[in-house]
Amino acid sequence: MVSFDKVETALETAKGIAFDTCHKIYVLMDEDQVELMREYEYDEIRSIADISKESMLELLKDWYASSCSLRFIQSVRTTSPDDEDSGYDDLISQFEEIDEDGMY
């Protein structure tokens, strides 16, 4: 069973969430990331203006359950343009629920 503890912690200060309706699920840690996901035209985006933190958690669980096997949840914050990858943190990494025998 996957733990959503890190997701809950990230949601305490999050500004929104986004989902590509396949496997990429993000907890957006600043307003710049909310706007960036809108520019990327993500299929599902919610900001704190749209939905409560409690509802965000439930929606993230639904998105995770309905996504493909490559699914993950990462938090993302705006960082230096020289190192854009440094803004990502795994909350639930890909294949986290797979056991040592490769089974879900």
The first five atom37 places (N, CA, C, CB, O) and aatype in JSON, in Angstrom:
{
  "aatype": [12, 19, 15, 13, 3, 11, 19, 6, 16, 0, 10, 6, 16, 0, 11, 7, 9, 0, 13, 3, 16, 4, 8, 11, 9, 18, 19, 10, 12, 3, 6, 3, 5, 19, 6, 10, 12, 1, 6, 18, 6, 18, 3, 6, 9, 1, 15, 9, 0, 3, 9, 15, 11, 6, 15, 12, 10, 6, 10, 10, 11, 3, 17, 18, 0, 15, 15, 4, 15, 10, 1, 13, 9, 5, 15, 19, 1, 16, 16, 15, 14, 3, 3, 6, 3, 15, 7, 18, 3, 3, 10, 9, 15, 5, 13, 6, 6, 9, 3, 6, 3, 7, 12, 18],
  "atom_mask": [
    [1, 1, 1, 1, 1],
    [1, 1, 1, 1, 1],
    [1, 1, 1, 1, 1],
    [1, 1, 1, 1, 1],
    [1, 1, 1, 1, 1],
    [1, 1, 1, 1, 1],
    [1, 1, 1, 1, 1],
    [1, 1, 1, 1, 1],
    [1, 1, 1, 1, 1],
    [1, 1, 1, 1, 1],
    [1, 1, 1, 1, 1],
    [1, 1, 1, 1, 1],
    [1, 1, 1, 1, 1],
    [1, 1, 1, 1, 1],
    [1, 1, 1, 1, 1],
    [1, 1, 1, 0, 1],
    [1, 1, 1, 1, 1],
    [1, 1, 1, 1, 1],
    [1, 1, 1, 1, 1],
    [1, 1, 1, 1, 1],
    [1, 1, 1, 1, 1],
    [1, 1, 1, 1, 1],
    [1, 1, 1, 1, 1],
    [1, 1, 1, 1, 1],
    [1, 1, 1, 1, 1],
    [1, 1, 1, 1, 1],
    [1, 1, 1, 1, 1],
    [1, 1, 1, 1, 1],
    [1, 1, 1, 1, 1],
    [1, 1, 1, 1, 1],
    [1, 1, 1, 1, 1],
    [1, 1, 1, 1, 1],
    [1, 1, 1, 1, 1],
    [1, 1, 1, 1, 1],
    [1, 1, 1, 1, 1],
    [1, 1, 1, 1, 1],
    [1, 1, 1, 1, 1],
    [1, 1, 1, 1, 1],
    [1, 1, 1, 1, 1],
    [1, 1, 1, 1, 1],
    [1, 1, 1, 1, 1],
    [1, 1, 1, 1, 1],
    [1, 1, 1, 1, 1],
    [1, 1, 1, 1, 1],
    [1, 1, 1, 1, 1],
    [1, 1, 1, 1, 1],
    [1, 1, 1, 1, 1],
    [1, 1, 1, 1, 1],
    [1, 1, 1, 1, 1],
    [1, 1, 1, 1, 1],
    [1, 1, 1, 1, 1],
    [1, 1, 1, 1, 1],
    [1, 1, 1, 1, 1],
    [1, 1, 1, 1, 1],
    [1, 1, 1, 1, 1],
    [1, 1, 1, 1, 1],
    [1, 1, 1, 1, 1],
    [1, 1, 1, 1, 1],
    [1, 1, 1, 1, 1],
    [1, 1, 1, 1, 1],
    [1, 1, 1, 1, 1],
    [1, 1, 1, 1, 1],
    [1, 1, 1, 1, 1],
    [1, 1, 1, 1, 1],
    [1, 1, 1, 1, 1],
    [1, 1, 1, 1, 1],
    [1, 1, 1, 1, 1],
    [1, 1, 1, 1, 1],
    [1, 1, 1, 1, 1],
    [1, 1, 1, 1, 1],
    [1, 1, 1, 1, 1],
    [1, 1, 1, 1, 1],
    [1, 1, 1, 1, 1],
    [1, 1, 1, 1, 1],
    [1, 1, 1, 1, 1],
    [1, 1, 1, 1, 1],
    [1, 1, 1, 1, 1],
    [1, 1, 1, 1, 1],
    [1, 1, 1, 1, 1],
    [1, 1, 1, 1, 1],
    [1, 1, 1, 1, 1],
    [1, 1, 1, 1, 1],
    [1, 1, 1, 1, 1],
    [1, 1, 1, 1, 1],
    [1, 1, 1, 1, 1],
    [1, 1, 1, 1, 1],
    [1, 1, 1, 0, 1],
    [1, 1, 1, 1, 1],
    [1, 1, 1, 1, 1],
    [1, 1, 1, 1, 1],
    [1, 1, 1, 1, 1],
    [1, 1, 1, 1, 1],
    [1, 1, 1, 1, 1],
    [1, 1, 1, 1, 1],
    [1, 1, 1, 1, 1],
    [1, 1, 1, 1, 1],
    [1, 1, 1, 1, 1],
    [1, 1, 1, 1, 1],
    [1, 1, 1, 1, 1],
    [1, 1, 1, 1, 1],
    [1, 1, 1, 1, 1],
    [1, 1, 1, 0, 1],
    [1, 1, 1, 1, 1],
    [1, 1, 1, 1, 1]
  ],
  "atom_positions": [
    [[0.84, -1.19, 0.0], [0.0, 0.0, 0.0], [0.88, 1.24, 0.0], [-0.95, 0.0, 1.22], [1.84, 1.32, 0.76]],
    [[0.56, 2.18, -0.82], [1.33, 3.42, -0.95], [0.93, 4.38, 0.17], [1.1, 4.07, -2.36], [-0.24, 4.52, 0.5]],
    [[1.93, 5.03, 0.74], [1.69, 6.02, 1.78], [1.57, 7.42, 1.17], [2.82, 6.0, 2.83], [2.38, 7.81, 0.34]],
    [[0.56, 8.15, 1.59], [0.37, 9.52, 1.16], [0.85, 10.53, 2.19], [-1.1, 9.76, 0.85], [0.49, 11.7, 2.13]],
    [[1.67, 10.09, 3.16], [2.16, 10.97, 4.22], [2.94, 12.16, 3.66], [3.04, 10.2, 5.18], [2.71, 13.3, 4.07]],
    [[3.87, 11.91, 2.73], [4.65, 13.0, 2.15], [3.76, 13.95, 1.34], [5.77, 12.44, 1.25], [4.01, 15.16, 1.3]],
    [[2.76, 13.41, 0.71], [1.82, 14.22, -0.07], [1.06, 15.15, 0.88], [0.83, 13.32, -0.86], [0.93, 16.35, 0.61]],
    [[0.58, 14.6, 1.99], [-0.15, 15.42, 2.96], [0.73, 16.55, 3.49], [-0.64, 14.55, 4.13], [0.26, 17.68, 3.64]],
    [[1.98, 16.26, 3.77], [2.91, 17.28, 4.27], [3.11, 18.37, 3.22], [4.27, 16.64, 4.65], [3.07, 19.56, 3.55]],
    [[3.31, 17.99, 1.98], [3.5, 18.97, 0.9], [2.26, 19.85, 0.71], [3.84, 18.25, -0.42], [2.38, 21.03, 0.41]],
    [[1.09, 19.27, 0.88], [-0.15, 20.02, 0.7], [-0.33, 21.13, 1.72], [-1.33, 19.09, 0.76], [-1.1, 22.07, 1.49]],
    [[0.36, 21.05, 2.84], [0.24, 22.09, 3.87], [0.6, 23.47, 3.33], [1.14, 21.76, 5.07], [0.03, 24.47, 3.76]],
    [[1.54, 23.52, 2.39], [1.97, 24.82, 1.84], [1.78, 24.92, 0.33], [3.42, 25.06, 2.19], [2.22, 25.89, -0.29]],
    [[1.13, 23.93, -0.27], [0.95, 23.9, -1.73], [0.01, 24.98, -2.2], [0.43, 22.53, -2.16], [-0.86, 25.45, -1.47]],
    [[0.21, 25.37, -3.46], [-0.66, 26.36, -4.12], [-1.6, 25.72, -5.12], [0.18, 27.4, -4.81], [-2.52, 26.37, -5.61]],
    [[-1.37, 24.43, -5.43], [-2.25, 23.75, -6.37], [-1.78, 22.34, -6.66], [0.0, 0.0, 0.0], [-0.78, 21.87, -6.11]],
    [[-2.52, 21.67, -7.54], [-2.19, 20.32, -7.99], [-2.47, 20.23, -9.48], [-3.0, 19.24, -7.2], [-3.28, 20.99, -10.02]],
    [[-1.79, 19.31, -10.15], [-1.98, 19.13, -11.59], [-1.79, 17.66, -11.97], [-0.99, 20.02, -12.39], [-1.04, 16.93, -11.32]],
    [[-2.49, 17.24, -13.04], [-2.46, 15.86, -13.51], [-2.58, 15.86, -15.03], [-3.59, 15.01, -12.85], [-3.44, 16.55, -15.58]],
    [[-1.73, 15.08, -15.7], [-1.79, 14.99, -17.16], [-2.78, 13.93, -17.64], [-0.42, 14.69, -17.72], [-2.87, 13.69, -18.84]],
    [[-3.52, 13.3, -16.74], [-4.5, 12.23, -16.95], [-3.87, 10.93, -17.45], [-5.55, 12.68, -17.94], [-4.58, 10.04, -17.93]],
    [[-2.56, 10.82, -17.34], [-1.88, 9.56, -17.65], [-1.09, 9.1, -16.43], [-0.93, 9.74, -18.89], [-1.49, 8.15, -15.75]],
    [[0.03, 9.77, -16.13], [0.84, 9.31, -15.01], [1.56, 10.41, -14.24], [1.84, 8.35, -15.5], [2.07, 10.15, -13.15]],
    [[1.61, 11.62, -14.76], [2.33, 12.72, -14.12], [1.38, 13.49, -13.21], [2.95, 13.66, -15.17], [0.44, 14.14, -13.67]],
    [[1.64, 13.42, -11.91], [0.82, 14.11, -10.93], [1.74, 15.01, -10.11], [0.04, 13.09, -10.01], [2.75, 14.55, -9.58]],
    [[1.38, 16.28, -10.01], [2.24, 17.25, -9.33], [1.5, 17.99, -8.23], [2.81, 18.24, -10.34], [0.32, 18.32, -8.36]],
    [[2.21, 18.24, -7.14], [1.78, 19.15, -6.1], [2.58, 20.43, -6.35], [2.02, 18.56, -4.62], [3.81, 20.43, -6.28]],
    [[1.88, 21.5, -6.65], [2.49, 22.75, -7.1], [2.75, 23.64, -5.88], [1.59, 23.49, -8.14], [1.82, 24.02, -5.17]],
    [[4.01, 23.96, -5.65], [4.39, 24.62, -4.41], [4.41, 26.14, -4.49], [5.73, 24.14, -4.01], [4.6, 26.8, -3.46]],
    [[4.21, 26.71, -5.67], [4.15, 28.17, -5.78], [3.25, 28.54, -6.96], [5.57, 28.78, -5.96], [2.94, 27.71, -7.82]],
    [[2.85, 29.81, -6.97], [1.94, 30.3, -8.01], [2.55, 30.22, -9.41], [1.53, 31.73, -7.71], [1.83, 30.03, -10.39]],
    [[3.87, 30.37, -9.51], [4.52, 30.26, -10.82], [4.3, 28.88, -11.42], [6.03, 30.55, -10.7], [4.1, 28.75, -12.63]],
    [[4.33, 27.85, -10.59], [4.1, 26.49, -11.09], [2.65, 26.28, -11.5], [4.49, 25.47, -10.03], [2.38, 25.57, -12.47]],
    [[1.72, 26.89, -10.79], [0.31, 26.81, -11.18], [0.14, 27.4, -12.58], [-0.6, 27.55, -10.14], [-0.5, 26.81, -13.44]],
    [[0.72, 28.57, -12.78], [0.62, 29.22, -14.09], [1.33, 28.42, -15.18], [1.2, 30.63, -14.02], [0.85, 28.34, -16.31]],
    [[2.48, 27.84, -14.85], [3.23, 27.04, -15.81], [2.42, 25.82, -16.27], [4.56, 26.58, -15.21], [2.4, 25.5, -17.46]],
    [[1.75, 25.16, -15.34], [0.92, 24.01, -15.71], [-0.25, 24.44, -16.58], [0.41, 23.3, -14.44], [-0.67, 23.7, -17.47]],
    [[-0.78, 25.64, -16.34], [-1.83, 26.16, -17.22], [-1.27, 26.4, -18.62], [-2.42, 27.47, -16.64], [-1.93, 26.11, -19.62]],
    [[-0.05, 26.94, -18.7], [0.6, 27.15, -20.0], [0.84, 25.83, -20.72], [1.92, 27.9, -19.83], [0.69, 25.73, -21.94]],
    [[1.22, 24.8, -19.95], [1.44, 23.47, -20.53], [0.12, 22.8, -20.91], [2.2, 22.59, -19.54], [0.13, 21.76, -21.56]],
    [[-0.99, 23.39, -20.52], [-2.32, 22.88, -20.8], [-2.55, 21.49, -20.21], [-2.56, 22.85, -22.28], [-3.08, 20.6, -20.88]],
    [[-2.14, 21.33, -18.95], [-2.44, 20.08, -18.26], [-3.95, 19.89, -18.21], [-1.83, 20.07, -16.82], [-4.7, 20.85, -18.08]],
    [[-4.37, 18.64, -18.32], [-5.8, 18.34, -18.37], [-6.52, 18.69, -17.07], [-6.01, 16.88, -18.68], [-7.66, 19.16, -17.11]],
    [[-5.88, 18.46, -15.95], [-6.49, 18.7, -14.65], [-5.58, 19.6, -13.82], [-6.76, 17.36, -13.92], [-4.44, 19.24, -13.53]],
    [[-6.09, 20.77, -13.44], [-5.35, 21.69, -12.59], [-6.33, 22.26, -11.57], [-4.68, 22.84, -13.42], [-7.43, 22.67, -11.92]],
    [[-5.92, 22.27, -10.31], [-6.72, 22.9, -9.26], [-5.78, 23.78, -8.44], [-7.43, 21.84, -8.34], [-4.66, 23.38, -8.13]],
    [[-6.24, 24.96, -8.1], [-5.45, 25.84, -7.24], [-6.16, 25.95, -5.89], [-5.24, 27.26, -7.88], [-7.3, 25.52, -5.75]],
    [[-5.47, 26.53, -4.92], [-6.09, 26.68, -3.6], [-7.3, 27.61, -3.66], [-5.07, 27.21, -2.59], [-8.12, 27.6, -2.74]],
    [[-7.41, 28.39, -4.71], [-8.59, 29.23, -4.89], [-9.81, 28.39, -5.31], [-8.31, 30.32, -5.94], [-10.95, 28.82, -5.13]],
    [[-9.55, 27.2, -5.88], [-10.62, 26.35, -6.42], [-11.1, 25.27, -5.46], [-10.16, 25.7, -7.67], [-12.26, 24.85, -5.53]],
    [[-10.22, 24.82, -4.56], [-10.49, 23.59, -3.83], [-9.74, 23.62, -2.49], [-10.07, 22.34, -4.67], [-8.65, 24.19, -2.4]],
    [[-10.3, 23.0, -1.47], [-9.66, 22.95, -0.16], [-8.51, 21.96, -0.16], [-10.68, 22.58, 0.93], [-8.43, 21.08, -1.02]],
    [[-7.62, 22.1, 0.81], [-6.48, 21.17, 0.93], [-6.97, 19.74, 1.14], [-5.54, 21.6, 2.1], [-6.4, 18.8, 0.59]],
    [[-8.01, 19.57, 1.93], [-8.56, 18.23, 2.19], [-9.1, 17.62, 0.89], [-9.67, 18.3, 3.26], [-8.9, 16.44, 0.62]],
    [[-9.78, 18.44, 0.11], [-10.31, 17.95, -1.16], [-9.18, 17.66, -2.15], [-11.29, 18.96, -1.76], [-9.29, 16.74, -2.96]],
    [[-8.1, 18.46, -2.09], [-6.93, 18.19, -2.93], [-6.37, 16.8, -2.66], [-5.84, 19.24, -2.71], [-6.06, 16.06, -3.59]],
    [[-6.26, 16.44, -1.38], [-5.71, 15.13, -1.03], [-6.59, 14.02, -1.59], [-5.59, 14.99, 0.51], [-6.08, 13.05, -2.16]],
    [[-7.89, 14.14, -1.43], [-8.79, 13.11, -1.96], [-8.72, 13.03, -3.48], [-10.23, 13.4, -1.52], [-8.75, 11.94, -4.05]],
    [[-8.63, 14.17, -4.13], [-8.51, 14.19, -5.59], [-7.2, 13.58, -6.04], [-8.64, 15.62, -6.12], [-7.17, 12.83, -7.03]],
    [[-6.1, 13.87, -5.34], [-4.81, 13.25, -5.67], [-4.88, 11.73, -5.54], [-3.7, 13.8, -4.77], [-4.33, 11.02, -6.37]],
    [[-5.54, 11.25, -4.52], [-5.71, 9.8, -4.35], [-6.51, 9.21, -5.5], [-6.41, 9.48, -3.0], [-6.19, 8.14, -6.01]],
    [[-7.56, 9.92, -5.92], [-8.36, 9.44, -7.06], [-7.54, 9.43, -8.35], [-9.61, 10.33, -7.25], [-7.55, 8.46, -9.1]],
    [[-6.81, 10.53, -8.58], [-5.96, 10.59, -9.77], [-4.94, 9.46, -9.77], [-5.24, 11.95, -9.85], [-4.73, 8.8, -10.79]],
    [[-4.31, 9.24, -8.63], [-3.3, 8.2, -8.52], [-3.9, 6.83, -8.82], [-2.66, 8.2, -7.11], [-3.32, 6.03, -9.56]],
    [[-5.06, 6.56, -8.26], [-5.71, 5.26, -8.45], [-6.12, 5.05, -9.91], [-6.94, 5.15, -7.56], [-6.13, 3.91, -10.38]],
    [[-6.45, 6.11, -10.63], [-6.93, 5.98, -12.0], [-5.83, 6.11, -13.05], [-7.99, 7.0, -12.27], [-6.09, 5.96, -14.25]],
    [[-4.6, 6.4, -12.62], [-3.53, 6.62, -13.59], [-2.86, 5.32, -14.0], [-2.49, 7.57, -13.02], [-3.08, 4.27, -13.4]],
    [[-2.04, 5.4, -15.03], [-1.37, 4.21, -15.56], [-0.23, 3.77, -14.63], [-0.83, 4.47, -16.98], [0.08, 4.45, -13.66]],
    [[0.38, 2.65, -14.94], [1.39, 2.06, -14.05], [2.67, 2.88, -13.93], [1.74, 0.69, -14.55], [3.48, 2.61, -13.04]],
    [[2.88, 3.86, -14.78], [4.07, 4.72, -14.69], [3.88, 5.87, -13.71], [4.42, 5.27, -16.07], [4.72, 6.76, -13.64]],
    [[2.8, 5.87, -12.99], [2.38, 6.98, -12.13], [3.4, 7.37, -11.07], [1.09, 6.64, -11.46], [4.17, 6.55, -10.56]],
    [[3.36, 8.66, -10.76], [4.15, 9.2, -9.65], [3.5, 10.49, -9.2], [5.64, 9.44, -10.07], [2.71, 11.1, -9.92]],
    [[3.84, 10.9, -7.98], [3.44, 12.21, -7.48], [4.72, 12.91, -7.02], [2.39, 12.1, -6.31], [5.46, 12.4, -6.19]],
    [[4.94, 14.1, -7.59], [6.09, 14.92, -7.21], [5.61, 16.3, -6.79], [7.11, 15.02, -8.38], [4.62, 16.81, -7.3]],
    [[6.35, 16.89, -5.85], [6.13, 18.31, -5.6], [7.1, 19.05, -6.52], [6.36, 18.7, -4.07], [8.18, 18.55, -6.84]],
    [[6.7, 20.24, -6.94], [7.55, 21.04, -7.82], [7.46, 22.5, -7.41], [7.15, 20.87, -9.31], [6.37, 23.05, -7.2]],
    [[8.64, 23.11, -7.3], [8.72, 24.53, -6.96], [9.65, 25.21, -7.95], [9.22, 24.75, -5.5], [10.53, 24.58, -8.52]],
    [[9.43, 26.5, -8.14], [10.25, 27.26, -9.06], [11.64, 27.46, -8.46], [9.59, 28.63, -9.38], [11.78, 27.85, -7.3]],
    [[12.65, 27.17, -9.27], [14.04, 27.31, -8.84], [14.8, 28.11, -9.89], [14.7, 25.91, -8.6], [14.21, 28.71, -10.79]],
    [[16.08, 28.11, -9.77], [16.95, 28.81, -10.71], [16.78, 28.27, -12.12], [18.41, 28.69, -10.27], [16.72, 27.06, -12.31]],
    [[16.71, 29.15, -13.12], [16.62, 28.68, -14.51], [17.83, 27.84, -14.92], [16.48, 29.86, -15.45], [17.75, 27.08, -15.89]],
    [[18.94, 27.96, -14.2], [20.14, 27.18, -14.51], [20.01, 25.73, -14.08], [21.34, 27.8, -13.85], [20.74, 24.87, -14.57]],
    [[19.09, 25.44, -13.14], [18.94, 24.08, -12.62], [17.47, 23.79, -12.36], [19.78, 23.89, -11.32], [17.06, 23.62, -11.21]],
    [[16.67, 23.74, -13.42], [15.23, 23.55, -13.29], [14.86, 22.24, -12.63], [14.59, 23.63, -14.64], [13.82, 22.17, -11.96]],
    [[15.67, 21.19, -12.79], [15.35, 19.89, -12.21], [15.45, 19.88, -10.69], [16.26, 18.84, -12.78], [14.93, 18.97, -10.04]],
    [[16.12, 20.86, -10.11], [16.28, 20.87, -8.65], [14.98, 21.17, -7.92], [17.32, 21.88, -8.25], [14.91, 20.98, -6.71]],
    [[13.96, 21.62, -8.62], [12.69, 21.97, -7.98], [11.76, 20.8, -7.76], [0.0, 0.0, 0.0], [10.68, 20.99, -7.2]],
    [[12.13, 19.6, -8.19], [11.27, 18.42, -8.08], [11.67, 17.54, -6.91], [11.3, 17.62, -9.37], [12.85, 17.28, -6.69]],
    [[10.66, 17.09, -6.16], [10.88, 16.13, -5.07], [9.86, 15.01, -5.18], [10.78, 16.83, -3.68], [8.67, 15.26, -5.34]],
    [[10.34, 13.77, -5.1], [9.44, 12.62, -5.13], [8.63, 12.56, -3.84], [10.22, 11.31, -5.32], [9.18, 12.59, -2.74]],
    [[7.32, 12.48, -3.99], [6.44, 12.24, -2.86], [5.99, 10.78, -2.88], [5.21, 13.2, -2.89], [5.96, 10.11, -1.85]],
    [[5.64, 10.31, -4.07], [5.41, 8.89, -4.33], [6.12, 8.62, -5.65], [3.84, 8.52, -4.4], [5.71, 9.11, -6.7]],
    [[7.18, 7.83, -5.6], [7.98, 7.62, -6.8], [7.35, 6.55, -7.7], [9.4, 7.21, -6.41], [6.5, 5.77, -7.28]],
    [[7.8, 6.54, -8.95], [7.31, 5.54, -9.9], [7.6, 4.15, -9.36], [7.96, 5.73, -11.3], [8.67, 3.89, -8.81]],
    [[6.64, 3.27, -9.54], [6.77, 1.86, -9.17], [6.94, 1.65, -7.66], [7.94, 1.24, -9.89], [7.4, 0.58, -7.24]],
    [[6.59, 2.63, -6.85], [6.76, 2.51, -5.4], [5.98, 1.33, -4.81], [6.33, 3.79, -4.72], [6.43, 0.72, -3.85]],
    [[4.83, 1.03, -5.38], [4.01, -0.05, -4.81], [4.4, -1.44, -5.31], [2.57, 0.21, -5.12], [3.76, -2.42, -4.92]],
    [[5.42, -1.55, -6.15], [5.85, -2.85, -6.65], [6.76, -3.51, -5.61], [6.59, -2.7, -8.01], [7.68, -2.88, -5.09]],
    [[6.5, -4.77, -5.3], [7.31, -5.47, -4.31], [8.6, -6.02, -4.95], [6.5, -6.62, -3.68], [8.84, -5.83, -6.14]],
    [[9.41, -6.69, -4.14], [10.7, -7.19, -4.61], [10.58, -8.24, -5.7], [11.46, -7.75, -3.46], [11.56, -8.53, -6.39]],
    [[9.39, -8.83, -5.86], [9.17, -9.81, -6.93], [8.61, -9.17, -8.2], [8.23, -10.9, -6.44], [8.26, -9.86, -9.15]],
    [[8.52, -7.84, -8.19], [8.0, -7.14, -9.36], [6.49, -7.16, -9.47], [0.0, 0.0, 0.0], [5.95, -6.91, -10.55]],
    [[5.81, -7.44, -8.38], [4.35, -7.52, -8.39], [3.74, -6.32, -7.68], [3.89, -8.83, -7.72], [4.3, -5.78, -6.73]],
    [[2.56, -5.91, -8.16], [1.81, -4.81, -7.53], [1.09, -5.34, -6.32], [0.81, -4.18, -8.52], [0.4, -4.59, -5.64]]
  ]
}
